[in-house]
Amino acid sequence: MSGAVDHVVIGGGLAGSMAALRLAAAGREVLLLEKQRGPHDKVCGEFLSAEALGYLERAGVDARALGAHAIERVRVHSGSGSVQVKLPFAAMSLSRRVLDEALLAKAAAAGCEVRRGAFVERVAARHDGFSVRVLYGEAMDARHVFLATGKHDVAEHARGAGTHRDLVGFKMHWRLTQRSTDAIRRAMELFLFRDGYGGIALVEDDRANLCFVVRRRRVAELGGWAEMVRAICEECPGVAETLREGAQCWPKPLAISPIPYGYIAKQADGIWRIGDQAAVIPSFTGDGMSIALHSGELAAEMFLRGRAPEEYLARLRNDLQRGMRLATLLSRAMVTRSGRAHAPAVLTRAPGMIGWIAERTRIPKSALPKMEAGIERSVSMA
């Protein structure tokens, strides 16, 4: 692999595909490098908020047609206590395996060249752009680089540590009994347990996504996946009831560590950082995919208007920093004994708290796109 290209997007997740789609729809030459050779799952709560659904609609992606489940309420479990509240906005749940492929296909249809199985090991600055080296391949020259490698860093361009980074993330899809499936339909089940928290929701084909984070010391103490699930079920009868007689879809869980919750990029070094390379919000907010899509579109939009990466990051920080501070503070509290002990009582006495938290940890409405013409229309006119 050699040569030169104007715009290189590294990573084919939501942020990378959205940026590539916007750039290609504007008539730019775009090469997207994705390390995975085909569809794959990721450690993710797979929750699509109203903001995320709006971005997908603008991109021509119909989450419902892909099999997404509607989410109308949240049920919070802590020990034997639980409380249920109605979500203050429309939401859905869909696996990243399906969603990422749909958006990547939209980018390709817009004219972006997609190369799979291309693992970028190094990005080096040059006087007129960057040199991008692919593992087992030659280096290529790129005038502009959009870095969308999720929580995985590229050499020499590592992110900051974040402010809450002692957690390990785990994910597993389950086949539940029909009774359990019906019981959690249209719901997001949130649960708090010793040193961690997580969620369960249905995705396409009525599979349930179990995703949780837990402190590293607790992982070391328990010793393995089966032991962690057993401990969670012992602490949270509601989770045990949901998973009872169900079966794991994969032999082993997906895992990721460390998770730099609270991180927001401050320095660009000439690169357009998007998705988790730009900001990582605690997963309980359900806003991670919204931020990925928002950052991808915002970066492409500001680039096309001739702005600099530093200006983009300043704008993104302004959009996210209030919600990030609150989300990180709450995430820290949720993994403490006091936090999980008081959560059901607080939510029972103040059922509007969920709505209050959701409103203040989301991308501000003032920062969302107001253009009437969606990306799909731009693509058809390009």
N, C-alpha and C positions, 0 to 999 in steps of 0.2 A: 504494500500500500504506500503510495507516495504521491507527490503533487501538491497543489495549493488549492484552497477553497476560501471563499469569503467568510462564511459563517459556520462554525462547528458547534453543535450542541452535544454535550457529553452526558448521556443518560436518557433513557426512553420512558421514564415514568411520567406522572401527570404534569409536573413542571416543565420538563424537557420537551414533551410532546406539544404542550400548549404554546411554548415559545417558538418551537419549530413551525407549528401550524400558522401562527401569526406572521412570522417572517416570510414563510413560503407564500402565504396568501397575498403578501405585499409585493411579490415578484422577486424576492431575494434568493440567491443561491444558498441552499442550506444542506449541510450534511449532518445527520444525527448518528452518533455512535452509541450502540447499546451492547453491553457486555453479555447479556443473556441471549441464547440462540433462539428461544421461543417463549411462549407464555409461561409465566411463573408466579408463584405466590410471594407475598411479602408480609413481614410483621407489621400489622396495621389493624386498627379497629374497624376499618371499612365502613365508616359512618359518613354519609353525605348530607351535609347541612343544606339549608336553603341557598346559601351563597354558592356552595359547590355545584348544586343542581342548576343554578342560574348560569354559571360559567359553562357547564357542559351543554346546556341547551343552546347557548350562543355558538358553541363549537359544532353543533349538529349531532351531539351524542344524546340519545334517548335512554336514560338509565332504566326506566321501566321496561322498555322493549328488550333490554338485555337481561331482564329477570330480576331487577332490584326489588327489594321488599320495602314497603312503606313503614316508617317508624312514626308512631303517634304519641307514645308515652314512654316515660322512663321509670323503671322500678329499681330502687336503691336498696340493697341488702347489706346489713352489717350485723354479724352474729345471727341471732334468731329474729331480729327486728327487720322490718322492711316498710317502705313507704312508696307509693306510686303517685306520679304527677303527670299531667298532660304536657307534652312539648309545646312551647309557644311558637313553633314554626314548623313548616313542612320538612320532612327528612326521609332519607332512604338508606338502605344498606346493600352494598354490592361488592363482590370480591375484586381485589386488585388484579387478579389474573385476567378477569374479563374486562374490567374497566380500562386498564392500561392499554390493552391490545386495541380496544375500540378507538381510543384517542390517538394512539400511534398510527392506526390506519387512516385516520382523518388527516394527520400530518403528511403521510405519504401521498394521499390523494390530492393534497394541495400543492404537491411538487417537491416536497422534501425527500432527499435521498436518505434511506434508512439502511445502515449496515449493522447487522447483528453478529454477535460473537466477537465484538471488537472491544477488548478490555484496555482502556487508556491507563497507562502506568505513569505517564509524566507529561506535564504541560510546562513549557519553559518560555519565558518572555524573550522576544526579539525586538530589534529596533523598529520593525514595521508590523508587529503582531505577535504571534506565538508559534512555537513548534510543538505539535501534539504527537506524542509517541504511543503507538499501540503495541501491546505485548505481542511478540513474535511477528511484528510488522515494521515497516519503515516509518520514519517520522514524516508528517505532513505540515505544511505551513498553513496557518489560519490567521486571517486579519482580525476576527472577533471570535471569542469563545464564551459560550454560555454553559456554566458548570451546574449540572443537575444530577449529581451522583448520589442523592439521598443522604443517608447517614454515613456513607462510606467516603473517606477522603481520598484525594489524588495527591501523590507525593509532591511536597513543596507547597501545597495549598491547603494545609490542614486548617480546620476551623478552631474557634475557641472552645473551651471546655463546657460552657453553659453554667448555670447556677444551681442545677439539681441533676447531678449526673451519676448518682450511686445506684441506679436502677438497671435491671436486666429485663428485656422484653421477650415474651413467649407468645406463640400463636399456634392454634390447632383448629382445623375444621372437624365437626362432628356430625354424625347421623344420629338424630334423636328419635325417640319413639314418637308416634303420631300424637300421643297425648301431650308430650312435652313441646312438640313443635307447635301445636295449636295454642298451648298455654303462653308461649312467648311471642306469638305472631303479632306484628305491629308494635312490638316493644323493644326497648333497649334495656337489658338487664345489667345494671352496674352493681358491683359487689366490692366491699372493703374487707380486707383480712390482714392479719399480722404482717406488717412491713410491706404491704402492697395493695393494689386495687386492679380491677379489670372489668371486662364487659362481655356479654353474650348477645348476639343478634343473628337473625336469619339472613342469609344471602341467597343467591340464585339456587334453584333446584332444592330449596328447603334444607340446605345445609346450614349448620350453626357455626358461626365464627366465635371461638373462645380466644380472647386476647387479654393478657394481663402483664403488669410490671411488678417487680418485686426487688427489694434491696439485695445487693450481692451477698451480704452476710447471711441472709435467710436462705438463699440458694445453696451456699456452702454448708449450712447447717442441715438442710433437708437432704441434699445429696443427689437428687435426680428429678426428672419430669413426673414420674408416677407418684413420687412422694409429695411433690408440690401440689398436684391435683388433689391427692388424698387429704392433705392438710387444709386446702381451701374448702373442700366439701365438708370436712369436720367442723370448720368454723362457720360456714354459711350453709345452713340446711336448704335454703332456696336454690343454691347452685347444685347441691347434691341431688335435689329432686329433679332439676332440669336435665342433668347428665345421666341420671339413673337408667340403666339398661341401654344407653346409647353406645356408639362405637366410634373410635377415632377414624378419620379418613386417611391419615398418613401414618407410616410406621414411627416417625419421629417428629417432634415439634420444630417449628422455625424459632430461632432465637437471635437476639441482637444485644450487644453491649459494647461500650457504654452508650447511653442515650443522653445527649446533651440538652435536656430540657432547659428552657429559658434562654437559649442561645439566639442572638440576633447579630448578624454580620455587621461589622463597622468599617472594615477596610476592603476595598475591591481589588486593588492591584491590577486594575485594567480588565478584570474578568467580571462577567455578569453572573453572580451567584444567585441561583433560584431554588425553590423548594426547600428541602431540609439543609441545603448548603447556605441558605440565607437566614432561615429561622426555624426553630423547633419548639413547638408549643406542647405542653403536656397532653397526652392522648385523651384524657377523660373529657376534655372540652369538645371533642368531635370536630375540631376545626382544622386539623392538619391537612386534609385534602383540599379544603378551601384555600388555605394559605399557599399550598403548592400551585394551584391553578391561578390564584391571584398574582403571585410573584412571577410566574411564567408570562402571563399576559402583560403585566405592568412593565416588566423588563423589555419585552419586545416592543411595546408601545413607545416607551421612552427612547429606546434605541432608534426606532424609526423616525422619531422627532428630533434626532441629533443630540440627545442628552448623553451624559457620561455615566459610567457605572456607579461612580460615587454619588451622583445626584439621585440615581435610582434607589440606592441603599438608604439614603437619607429619607426619601419618601416612604420606603417600606417600613423603616423604623418608626416613623411618625404614625403610620397606619396601625402598627402592631404592638408598640411598646406598652400601652396601657393594659391591654388584654393579656399580654405576656406576663407582666408583673403579677397580676391577680391570679392567673392560672398557675403560675409557678408557686406562689404562696399557698394556694389551696392544695396543690399536689404534695407539697411538703407536709401539710397538715394531715392529709388523707393516709399517709403511711405511718402515722403515729398512733399510739394506743388511745390517746384522748380524742383524736380526730375521728377515728372509726367508731368510738363509743358514743359520741355525741351526734353523729350525722343523722341517724333516723329521727331522733327527738327534735333536732333543729328543723328538719324538713317537714315533720308532722305539724309543728307549731307554726311554721312559716312556709306553706306549700309554694308560695310565689318565689322562694329562694332559688329554685332551679331556673326559673325564667330570668331572674335578676343576674345570676351567674352567667347564663347563656348569652344574655344581651351584652354583658361587659367583657366577655372573652372572645367575641366574634370580630371579624373585620368590620370596621365602622361602615354604615351605609353610605356615608359621604365619600368613601374611598372606592366604592364599587363602580363598575362601568355604567355609563348612562347612555351609551350609543344605542340607537334603535336597530341598526343593521348588525346582524350577527356575523360571526366569522364565516359561517357557512355561505352567506351571501357574498362575502368578500372573495371567498374561494371561487365561487361560480363566475365572478366577474373578472378574475385575474387573467 
